[in-house]
Amino acid sequence: MGKMKDKAIEEHNEELQGFHGALLADGFEDALIGYGFRFNHPVAIYDYDKCLEVLVLRDGMTPDEAIEFFDFNVIGAYVGESTPVYMMKHARR
């Protein structure tokens, strides 16, 4: 990760002291929509569709490839009690 991204994330986290310890999803900064709690653990909340858009635009994936990759490699990765939450604004049909 570049120094500018590291610094921006660090400054952002300092502003949100109540959410210290929330784990961030590397590379999905543009999809971060807020913070919340899972029981007593702070969590970062991401827009699921925006995460897919990042994969399509940044990595050149097709929409189907992005869904498959994201669901398996990101949502499927449990990294502890402060694992991020990925919110779908609308259920898939």
Secondary structure, 3 states (H helix, E strand, C coil): CCHHHHHHHHHHHHHCHHHCCCCCCCCCHHHEEEEEEECCEEEEEEEHHHHHHHHHHHHCCCHHHHHHHHHHHHHCCCCCCCCCEEECCCCCC
